[in-house]
Each structure stands twice: as C-alpha cells, then as structure tokens.
Amino acid sequence: MTAVDPALASERPLRVAVVANPATRRDARLVLRAIRAEAPAETEIDAVLSRFPGEASVLARAAAERADLIVAVGGDGTVADVASGMLDSGVPLGIIPAGSTNIIARELRIPNRTTAAARLLFGRHRLAHLDVGRCGDRSFLHMAGAGLDSHFFHQTDPALKRRLGWLAYLPAGLAALRLPPSRFEIVADGEAISAVSSLVLVANGGSVISPLLRLHPEIRHDDGWLDLLIFEATTPPQIAATIALLAAGSLHRSPHLRWSRARRVEIDAHPQLRLELDGDVVAETPATISISPGALPVVAPA
C-alpha cells in the first residue's frame, strides 16, 4: 500500500518533502540518509530545516503545493507544526520520531527506530485519518492543556530535553505541583462549566508520556470528538491519589476527574494561564479550541 495514488506514482517520480527540526535528539543528516536509502529509485526528495519555532508550518505549507508526501522529522511539537501548514491539502503526513516523548507516533505504533520508520513510509502501510484540534491558526494532534502541563513545558530546558528525553520534564513538573489551582470558566458546546483546577486538558489522543498511561478509555484520535478533562485534585493527598490511579490505568475512576466530550471548547482562567499544544507553549487563555474530524491522513503501520 502506498502513500499516493499508484497511477500517479507510475507517471512520474514520487515527490517527497522532508521538514526537519535540527534541534531534535537525532542527527537530521542521518535521518535524511535513511529516508533516501529506503525510498524507491527515482524518488525526488527535498529536505528543509526549520530555523525557529513555527517555521515548520510555513515550510510544510509551501511543500504541500507539489509534494505527494510530507515527512516531519522531530518531536510532537514539530509534527503539529507541520500538520498546521499542510492541513486541508490532502497530502499524507509521514513521521520520523525524533523528539523527547514522540507520543503521537507511539500511539500510532510508528517505529521509533529511524530506519524502520523510513521503511514504513515506502513499504506496506495504511493511512490513518486523524482528527485535528485547532486553536487559532495552530493545530494539535494529541493534546492541548492549561495549568500544570503548560507550566512545566514552558520551564523545561530544551537542551536537557535533547539529552534526557521525557525525564527532563521531571524537575519542572515537580515544581509545578506546588502552584496554586486556578479558577476556570469553560464553555463546551454551549454548556458553561466552572471549576477550580490545577490542570485542564483538551485531548485528541488518550495517553501521556507513554501509551501505557491512559487518561480515559473512551478517548480516540479518530472519533470526531474533543475530550475535556478537568482535574480537581488540589491537595497533596488528592494529587498523589490521582497520579497513582494514572499509573494503574484507572484514572477514569478518580473522583477528582471530570470528563466530557465536545466539538468546541472555550477556556478562560483566572489568573490567565499559558496554553500548550502538543508540548509547545504557543497560546494563552482565553482560547477557543475546535476539532476537524478526519482531516489529516497519516502514514501508519497496516
């Protein structure tokens, strides 16, 4: 199964655009070499490096005008940036995981090894049509959040992320647990919700850090819904109990978690909070988040 129309591929060489974040945990030159080694003969491969946050969107938008496949090389933030630029083009997205957590790729079971991920692009695979979350002109494929997560994403040293992976989040995460909760005013599909919370998530994917750490068993990335999770644990014992349930795979049973679904979520917080989209802190409250069902075809294992 190929990422493009076989008839089109037989008329001319396959055109592949690679958008890579040079600040990833893997050498972009070695990744590109692996892609070239796995690509069919005569494949046209154009590779560009993003130079600053958000530029991957611009590069992907330009690439979508002529490419048959766009490949994002980087972590979840880079993948989301590339998706923002190519959305609605109809061009499939390929992913070479090269970040600290790579949770989008891991939920799709895309191989973590560069060679295997490159082989998937041109070998047997399927196109998974993912829902895409939208916040302003930015997209996210997995998660948006305000509170603890946006704080520790903002505070984590990028150099430490490249060296340690997800472990780099632990110091900032522990510090974030000491922050006071915020008062949230949320409107989900017209329903007003008030809450005092340290963390509000709007999820398209169902896990954090690892696919084994599930937030809720009903969350899917292709069901056309956003999943709203409001964490109301505010005392140290409540927070500890919530973390223990997450580790046990039973977070949905927590009395301190409110879960609902919507297609449009408006979030305001007092005091104002940063908002992260797939690990990149790129917005603030108040913010409006919506869903584009099945809007992005992504190369995934068959």
C-alpha positions, 0 to 999 in steps of 0.5 A: 500500500502506498502513500499516493495514488499508484497511477500517479506514482507510475507517471512520474517520480514520487515527490517527497518533502522532508521538514526537519527540526535540527534541534531534535535528539537525532542527527537530521543528516542521518535521518535524511540518509535513511529516508533516501536509502529506503525510498524507491529509485527515482524518488525526488526528495527535498529536505528543509530545516526549520530555523525557529519555532513555527517555521515548520508550518510555513515550510510544510505549507509551501511543500504541500503545493507539489509534494505527494508526501510530507515527512516531519522529522522531530518531536510532537511539537514539530509534527503539529507544526507541520500538520498546521501548514499542510492541513486541508491539502490532502497530502499524507503526513509521514513521521520520523520520531525524533523528539523527547516523548514522540507520543503521537507516533507511539500511539500510532505504533510508528517505529521509533527506530529511524530506519524502520520508520523510513521503511514504513513510509515506502513499504506496506502501510495504511493511512490513518485519518486523524482528527485535528484540534485547532486553536487559532491558526495552530493545530494539535494532534494529541493534546492541548492543556492549561495549568500544570502541563503548560507550566512545566513545558514552558520551564523545561530546558530544551537542551536537557530535553535533547539529552534526557528525553521525557525525564527532563520534564521531571524537575519542572513538573515537580515544581509545578505541583506546588502552584496554586489551582486556578479558577476556570470558566469553560464553555463546551458546546454551549454548556458553561462549566466552572471549576477550580483546577490545577490542570485542564486538558483538551485531548485528541489522543488518550495517553501521556508520556507513554501509551501505557498511561491512559487518561480515559478509555473512551478517548480516540484520535479518530472519533470526531470528538474533543475530550475535556478533562478537568482535574480537581485534585488540589491537595497533596493527598488528592494529587498523589491519589490521582497520579497513582490511579494514572499509573494503574490505568484507572484514572477514569475512576478518580473522583477528582476527574471530570470528563466530557466530550465536545466539538468546541471548547472555550477556556478562560482562567483566572489568573490567565494561564499559558496554553500548550499544544502538543508540548509547545507553549504557543497560546494563552487563555482565553482560547477557543479550541475546535476539532476537524474530524478526519482531516489529516491522513497519516502514514501508519503501520497496516 
